[in-house]
Amino acid sequence: MEFSDFQLKPFLLDAISRLNFKEPTDIQKQIIPTILAGKSVIGQSQTGTGKSHSFLLPLIHAIDPAKDEVQVVITSPSRELAEQLYQTAIQLVAEAPDEIRIVNYVGGTDKKRQIAKLASHQPHIVIGTPGRIVDLINEQALKVYTATKMVIDEADMTLDLGFLFDVDQIAGRLPENIQMLVFSATIPENLKPFLKKYMANPSIIQLKPEHIIAPSIDNYLLSTKGQPKIDVLYQVLKMGQPYLALIFANTKQNVDEIAEGLRARGIKTAVLHGDVPARERKRIMKRVHNMEYQFMVATDLAARGIDIEGVSHVINYEVPKDMEFFVHRTGRTGRGNLKGTAITLYSPEEEKIIDELEAYGVIFKPITIEKDQLVETYERKRRELRSAPKNQDPDHRIKGMVNKAKKNVKPGYKRKLKQEIQSQQKRKHRAGQNRMKSR
């Protein structure tokens, strides 16, 4: 299938060609024709699958530039994600024969100026954070009641950050027959009442990834072996020569402590978490894009709101409690078929969490540090697997034979028992080796 098969307007096909997109991704193949057909959609997909273009292309295709009114409203839970969507949309309309007005409304910008501009022209496409869009609606400056389509991007994150009420306020101002498009990595229970309220019979498109971790990512596991984690992290960063490394921790306090520890060791480090003021976040992101920082320490929710090009390394300083966060973290690298490296540091007390990740389907390559180099090592549970046959109790059949042997029932019975036990031990040993190979 090619993009031309969707019969999009010529200027959109030209934009796709300039972006060097060869063929649609799996999610684009399913979602673009569904949106073009006017259906509401609930889309679930892994990060980095081309989701943004899957809804922007058909929505822009449907815009009527002759109408001076809002036709599409797109909400995003963070300023960074909203800016990313805005820039993507601007790329697509750059060569449109008639102007398609797209405006990005986010907090921390000049609201009075925005209200003044809205007095003369309404945008065709509204992109922004829920709070600022609601503010402009309540000021009676932004007139969204003419919109026929609404997108809620990163719906689960919108819920996590407490913005679903604002999104509900926006949706409530739109026509009843609105085409609603909801995109989310997961569909939490608390999100379902909202979906039921605004979506009567949506098309549910759920793309389960072939790989939990993309094949373009080397997913390594490094034991700290009781050493201070900050020292191990410092060694890894000095050896890895990353183009840009994102380092994840579970709390804002830990992010600050890690950054302080790295700075004390001479590593210039950026910080991103919920307590960083909006203006400072914008300044940091600009400096990251300008490659003034090679290292950034972040929390999960803060980093889910960014999409930085060129992330070569993701370091899990702490193992996340939520499996979805692990997938989102590693998905920051290895994008666009570029190679990426993910390294998870774990201490002995985090063994259980690693077990849970592996049970979830995450496959690690164990590594160790030798002579200032990261080298692949053995299966971390090799001792346990090797000793398992010796430690396991004989099965019920052998137990019975043992009881009989104690009574000297028949001549040669002990020899037969010994042979049976040895045979079973060999089978279990082979099974253990097979498990090791399959990991």
Rosetta blueprint (number, residue, H / E / L):
1 M L
2 E L
3 F H
4 S H
5 D H
6 F H
7 Q L
8 L L
9 K L
10 P H
11 F H
12 L H
13 L H
14 D H
15 A H
16 I H
17 S H
18 R H
19 L L
20 N L
21 F L
22 K L
23 E L
24 P L
25 T L
26 D H
27 I H
28 Q H
29 K H
30 Q H
31 I H
32 I H
33 P H
34 T H
35 I H
36 L H
37 A L
38 G L
39 K L
40 S L
41 V E
42 I E
43 G E
44 Q E
45 S L
46 Q L
47 T L
48 G L
49 T L
50 G L
51 K H
52 S H
53 H H
54 S H
55 F H
56 L H
57 L H
58 P H
59 L H
60 I H
61 H H
62 A L
63 I L
64 D L
65 P L
66 A L
67 K L
68 D L
69 E L
70 V L
71 Q L
72 V E
73 V E
74 I E
75 T E
76 S L
77 P L
78 S L
79 R H
80 E H
81 L H
82 A H
83 E H
84 Q H
85 L H
86 Y H
87 Q H
88 T H
89 A H
90 I H
91 Q H
92 L H
93 V H
94 A L
95 E L
96 A L
97 P L
98 D L
99 E L
100 I L
101 R L
102 I E
103 V E
104 N E
105 Y E
106 V L
107 G L
108 G L
109 T L
110 D L
111 K H
112 K H
113 R H
114 Q H
115 I H
116 A H
117 K H
118 L H
119 A L
120 S L
121 H L
122 Q L
123 P L
124 H L
125 I E
126 V E
127 I E
128 G E
129 T L
130 P H
131 G H
132 R H
133 I H
134 V H
135 D H
136 L H
137 I H
138 N H
139 E L
140 Q L
141 A L
142 L L
143 K L
144 V H
145 Y H
146 T H
147 A L
148 T L
149 K E
150 M E
151 V E
152 I E
153 D L
154 E L
155 A H
156 D H
157 M H
158 T H
159 L H
160 D H
161 L L
162 G L
163 F L
164 L H
165 F H
166 D H
167 V H
168 D H
169 Q H
170 I H
171 A H
172 G L
173 R L
174 L L
175 P L
176 E L
177 N L
178 I L
179 Q E
180 M E
181 L E
182 V E
183 F E
184 S L
185 A L
186 T L
187 I L
188 P L
189 E H
190 N H
191 L H
192 K H
193 P H
194 F H
195 L H
196 K H
197 K H
198 Y H
199 M L
200 A L
201 N L
202 P L
203 S E
204 I E
205 I E
206 Q E
207 L L
208 K L
209 P L
210 E L
211 H L
212 I L
213 I L
214 A L
215 P L
216 S L
217 I E
218 D E
219 N E
220 Y E
221 L E
222 L E
223 S E
224 T L
225 K L
226 G L
227 Q L
228 P L
229 K H
230 I H
231 D H
232 V H
233 L H
234 Y H
235 Q H
236 V H
237 L H
238 K H
239 M H
240 G H
241 Q L
242 P L
243 Y L
244 L L
245 A E
246 L E
247 I E
248 F E
249 A L
250 N L
251 T L
252 K H
253 Q H
254 N H
255 V H
256 D H
257 E H
258 I H
259 A H
260 E H
261 G H
262 L H
263 R H
264 A H
265 R L
266 G L
267 I L
268 K L
269 T E
270 A E
271 V E
272 L E
273 H L
274 G L
275 D L
276 V L
277 P L
278 A H
279 R H
280 E H
281 R H
282 K H
283 R H
284 I H
285 M H
286 K H
287 R H
288 V H
289 H H
290 N L
291 M L
292 E L
293 Y L
294 Q L
295 F E
296 M E
297 V E
298 A E
299 T L
300 D H
301 L H
302 A H
303 A H
304 R H
305 G L
306 I L
307 D L
308 I L
309 E L
310 G L
311 V L
312 S L
313 H E
314 V E
315 I E
316 N E
317 Y L
318 E L
319 V L
320 P L
321 K L
322 D L
323 M H
324 E H
325 F H
326 F H
327 V H
328 H H
329 R H
330 T H
331 G L
332 R L
333 T L
334 G L
335 R H
336 G H
337 N H
338 L L
339 K L
340 G E
341 T E
342 A E
343 I E
344 T E
345 L E
346 Y E
347 S L
348 P H
349 E H
350 E H
351 E H
352 K H
353 I H
354 I H
355 D H
356 E H
357 L H
358 E H
359 A H
360 Y H
361 G L
362 V L
363 I L
364 F L
365 K E
366 P E
367 I E
368 T E
369 I E
370 E E
371 K L
372 D L
373 Q E
374 L E
375 V E
376 E E
377 T L
378 Y L
379 E L
380 R L
381 K L
382 R H
383 R H
384 E H
385 L H
386 R H
387 S H
388 A H
389 P H
390 K H
391 N H
392 Q L
393 D L
394 P L
395 D L
396 H H
397 R H
398 I H
399 K H
400 G H
401 M H
402 V H
403 N H
404 K H
405 A H
406 K H
407 K L
408 N L
409 V L
410 K L
411 P L
412 G L
413 Y H
414 K H
415 R H
416 K H
417 L H
418 K H
419 Q H
420 E H
421 I H
422 Q H
423 S H
424 Q H
425 Q H
426 K H
427 R H
428 K H
429 H H
430 R H
431 A H
432 G H
433 Q H
434 N H
435 R H
436 M H
437 K H
438 S H
439 R L
